[in-house]
């Protein structure tokens, strides 16, 4: 999934379908599951395209669309095992006592920071840097990453 117009349309369609009680398959089911993990976004999805812009939620500025796409990207990394170190980090954090969703958010925070900093610089995503940063992530410092 990308941070593009097609993904925006897809996420908003899933949000609308969720509202109507629609059943989803594959990627759309994953998006719906992520939306279920974030009920604080439910009212925002009803705003349509405005839900793709940053908004204040619970005292923080959040872009529900970007947050959902980041979830999808990292979730896929964990589920497919394409980047073994991502699943290893996720499992390690859970083994240290983090809740599933908090462990996922800790990994997402590292991915997002690296992705957006390299994007702004016009560079390629550095998988080795991602692996290195995740290697240092632990339950003790994960709260500062979120």
Helices and strands as residue ranges (DSSP letters): H 5-19, H 26-37, G 39-41, H 42-45, G 48-52, E 55-57, E 60-62, H 64-80, H 84-95, H 100-120, H 127-136, H 139-145
